[in-house]
Amino acid sequence: MVRDYNNRHALEQKLRSAPTSAMADHLTVGHWRTVATVLARPGEEDRVARAIASEPELSLRYAAPGEWLVVSEAEAPSGLVRRIEELCGEGAYIVDQSDGRVVFRLSGPNGRRILAKGIGVDLHPDGFSLGGSANALCGHIPVNLARTEEHVFELIVQRSFAEALFDDLLRMGREFELTAAFAD
């Protein structure tokens, strides 16, 4: 028997009827962002981090000592892996995570207050600087949290937790009329 599996986004059902106009606080779900895990070989950590950070269109997110998530909005998964391999040479192991991760972007003046309801990380600009990232729990869900702009945070979550995180974020943002939609 031949089965045809259709690839669909983890939040397709939830965002099908999402509002068209965004309020001041808005949750954008990356429809198909490219994410790769990079694990530096022992002794290569600094060189690998510098090489990837030298590319402005790649976003480097700390995951663990010598390990990062690399996010790209421009590259296809195979292209991102090839590009990182060229940058790092034999200094790192690279694994495409694009189908297994979902990227949420929370923007707006109340983003910190919304996240503070579920994340035990100091989100004050002095403690969580622009470009900073950390692994954290949002409620009970493990996420990689990054501050990408003044009032913008990105959360990367495993695909199997995406729906629960989506529901939690909307609940946390209810008092601020948080809206949500797929990215264009």
N, C-alpha and C positions, 0 to 999 in steps of 0.2 A: 504494500500500500504506500502511495506517495502522499506526503503531507506537505502542505505549503504553509510555512509559518510567516506571519506578517510581523515585522519588527515595529513596535509602537512604543511611544514614550510612556514612562511609568505613570505620568500624571495626565495622560490623554483624557481619561474619563472626568477627572476633577476640573480640568481647565477648558473643557469643551464649551461650556456656557459662561466663561469668565467675562467680567465687565469689559467693555471696550475702552472706557476712559479711566485713566489712572488718577487716583487721589494723591495728596501730598506724600503719603507713605505708601509705597508700592513694592510688591514682591514680584520679581520677574524670574521666570524659570527658563534657563537656557535650553532651547529646544534640542539642539545636538551640539554641545560644546565638546571639545577634545581635551581629554585629561590623560596624563601619563604619570606613572610612578617612576621616580629615578632613585636608585640606590647606589651611592658611590662605593667604589672598592676601598678597602682600608688604606688610609694615607692619601686618598684622592679627593677627600671631601671639599676642601677649600677650592681646589682647581675646578671641580665640577660645578660648584655653586657659582663661582665667578663666570664661568663659561656660559651657563644658562642665563644668569642675571645680565649678561652683556647684550642679550637680545631683547629690545624693548617690547616687542609684540608677544613675548612669552612671559607669563606670570608665574613666579616661583613661590610655592607655599611650603613652609616648613611642616614636616610630618613627624620626624624623629631625627636623632643625630645621624647625619649622613644620608637622610632620606627626605625627598620632597615630592610634592605633587606639582606638576607643570600644567598650566591651563592655557589653551589657545583658542581664540575665537576665529582665527583665520585658517588654521591648518586642518587638513583631514587627518584622521588617526594615523594612517601609515606615513603620511608626510611629516607629522610631528615626531614620530619615533625615529625616522631617518634623520631629521634635522638635529635631534638631541644626540643621536649616535655620532653625527659629524662633529658636533660641538665638544663632546666628551671623549670621543675615541674609545679606547678600552678601559677608561676610568670609571665606567658606571654600567649598571644593569638597568634596562628600560623596559617597562611593561605598559602597554596601552590599557587604560582603564575606562575609556569613553563609554562603552556600553554598560558598565557596571556602576557608574557614578552619575549623580544629578547635581547640577550647579544652580543654587538659588541666589538671587541678588536682591537684597533688601535695601531700598533707598528711601530717603526722606528724613525730615527733621527729628522724627521720633524713633529712628532706627535703634539707637542705643537703649532707649526706654523699653522698646518692644523686646529686644534681645535679653535685657536684664531680667525679664520675667522667667527666663528658662536657662540662661547660661551663667555659670559661676566664674566668669572671667571679668577682670576689671576692664571695662570698655572705655574708660575716660581717655581722652586723647594723649594725656601724659603717660598713661600706662599701656595703652594699645595704640601705638603710633601708626601713621599712614604707611601702608606696605607691610604691616605686621600680620602674622598669622599664627595660629595655635590650634592644636587638637583640643576639643572640649566636648562636654556633653550638653546637649540642648534637651532638657528634661532627662530622658533616659536614652536618647539617641546620640551616638557618636558622630561628630561632624568635624570638619576642618573649617575653621572660621578665619576669614581674612578681612582686613579693612583696606579697601581698594581706592576709596576717595573720601573726602571729608565726611559726608553723610551716607556712605555706601559700604555695606558689608556683604561678603559672599560666603555662603555656606556650601560645602561640598559634602554630600552624603552618599552612602551606598544606595544603589537603586532600590533594594528591598525595603529600605527605611524611608524612601522619598514621600510616600503618601502620608505616613504618620507624621513626619516632620512638617509637611505642607499643612496638615490639619492643625498641628500645634502652633505653627507660626501665625496662621489666620486667627486662632483663638487668642493668642498673645497680643495680636494687633487689633483686636475687635474695637477697643475703646478709641483707637486712633483712625478708625474706618480704613484699615489696611485693605488694599485691593490687590489682585493677583492676575497675571496673564503670562502667556508664553512670550518670549523675546521675539522681536521682529526678525 
